[in-house]
Amino acid sequence: CNGGIYWSRNRNATKLNEKYYKSTITNVQEMNLGARLYKLTNNTDYKTKVDKIYAWLKSSGIISADYLVYDGIMANDCSVDKQIYSYHIGELLSALATMYQATKSAEYLTEA
């Protein structure tokens, strides 16, 4: 489960969820920020980052094959926390919709 952004920056934390957890909300908020910055600047570095995070969310199993969006993943054993929260989906939809607005690529709209 390489890739993604950790929930906490403290890699020396004693709590496992602070040390190893990669939360969906952290990653989709980064996607949303990148999408907005790409729309404003047209800097392809932002688009690349958005696409990379989204690909990781799907390949890690955080976004399931039937598009359920789970809470996150533990980096130490790659186990997915299968709790579902609507705010994750809202942030993700916002990022994908913004990317569609910026690129007019139907891929983002289809994924949303």
C-alpha positions as CSV (number, residue, x, y, z in Angstrom):
1,C,0.0,0.0,0.0
2,N,2.8,2.4,-1.0
3,G,1.6,5.9,-1.7
4,G,-1.0,8.1,-0.1
5,I,-0.7,10.6,2.7
6,Y,-0.5,9.8,6.4
7,W,-3.2,10.9,8.8
8,S,-0.5,12.2,11.2
9,R,2.9,13.6,10.4
10,N,4.4,12.0,13.6
11,R,6.1,8.8,12.3
12,N,7.3,8.1,15.9
13,A,3.8,8.1,17.5
14,T,3.0,5.4,20.0
15,K,-0.6,4.9,18.8
16,L,-0.7,2.7,15.7
17,N,-3.4,4.7,14.0
18,E,-1.3,7.9,14.4
19,K,1.9,6.2,13.2
20,Y,0.5,4.1,10.3
21,Y,-2.9,5.3,9.3
22,K,-3.5,6.8,5.8
23,S,-7.0,8.4,6.0
24,T,-9.2,8.9,3.1
25,I,-10.1,12.4,4.1
26,T,-6.5,13.6,4.2
27,N,-6.0,12.2,0.7
28,V,-9.2,13.5,-0.9
29,Q,-8.6,17.0,0.7
30,E,-5.2,17.0,-1.0
31,M,-6.9,16.0,-4.2
32,N,-9.4,18.7,-3.9
33,L,-6.7,21.4,-3.2
34,G,-4.7,20.1,-6.2
35,A,-7.7,20.2,-8.4
36,R,-8.5,23.8,-7.4
37,L,-4.9,24.9,-7.9
38,Y,-4.8,23.2,-11.3
39,K,-8.0,24.9,-12.3
40,L,-6.6,28.3,-11.3
41,T,-3.0,28.0,-12.6
42,N,-3.1,25.3,-15.3
43,N,0.1,24.0,-13.7
44,T,0.3,20.3,-14.8
45,D,2.2,19.4,-11.6
46,Y,-1.1,19.8,-9.7
47,K,-3.0,17.6,-12.2
48,T,-0.3,14.9,-12.0
49,K,-0.6,14.9,-8.1
50,V,-4.4,14.7,-8.3
51,D,-4.2,11.8,-10.7
52,K,-1.6,10.0,-8.7
53,I,-3.6,10.3,-5.4
54,Y,-6.8,9.1,-7.1
55,A,-5.0,6.1,-8.7
56,W,-3.5,5.2,-5.3
57,L,-7.0,5.4,-3.6
58,K,-8.3,2.9,-6.2
59,S,-5.3,0.6,-6.3
60,S,-5.0,0.4,-2.4
61,G,-8.6,-0.7,-2.1
62,I,-9.8,2.4,-0.3
63,I,-12.1,2.9,-3.2
64,S,-13.6,-0.5,-4.0
65,A,-14.3,-1.9,-7.4
66,D,-18.0,-1.0,-6.9
67,Y,-17.0,2.6,-5.8
68,L,-17.5,2.3,-2.1
69,V,-15.2,4.8,-0.4
70,Y,-13.7,3.4,2.8
71,D,-12.2,5.4,5.8
72,G,-8.5,4.6,5.2
73,I,-5.7,2.0,5.3
74,M,-3.1,1.0,7.8
75,A,0.3,1.3,6.2
76,N,1.9,-1.4,8.3
77,D,-0.3,-4.3,7.0
78,C,-2.3,-2.6,4.2
79,S,-5.6,-3.5,6.0
80,V,-8.5,-1.3,4.9
81,D,-10.8,0.2,7.5
82,K,-14.2,-0.4,5.8
83,Q,-16.1,2.3,7.7
84,I,-17.9,4.6,5.3
85,Y,-18.5,8.4,5.9
86,S,-20.3,10.7,3.5
87,Y,-17.8,13.5,3.9
88,H,-15.1,11.4,2.2
89,I,-17.4,11.0,-0.8
90,G,-18.3,14.7,-0.9
91,E,-14.7,15.8,-1.0
92,L,-13.9,13.2,-3.6
93,L,-16.8,14.2,-5.8
94,S,-15.8,17.9,-5.5
95,A,-12.2,17.1,-6.6
96,L,-13.3,15.0,-9.6
97,A,-15.9,17.7,-10.6
98,T,-13.3,20.4,-10.4
99,M,-10.9,18.4,-12.5
100,Y,-13.7,17.9,-15.1
101,Q,-14.3,21.7,-15.1
102,A,-10.6,22.3,-15.5
103,T,-9.9,19.7,-18.2
104,K,-13.3,19.0,-19.8
105,S,-12.1,15.3,-19.8
106,A,-15.1,13.0,-19.5
107,E,-13.0,10.6,-17.5
108,Y,-13.3,12.7,-14.4
109,L,-17.1,13.2,-14.8
110,T,-17.5,9.4,-15.4
111,E,-15.5,8.6,-12.2
112,A,-17.6,11.1,-10.2
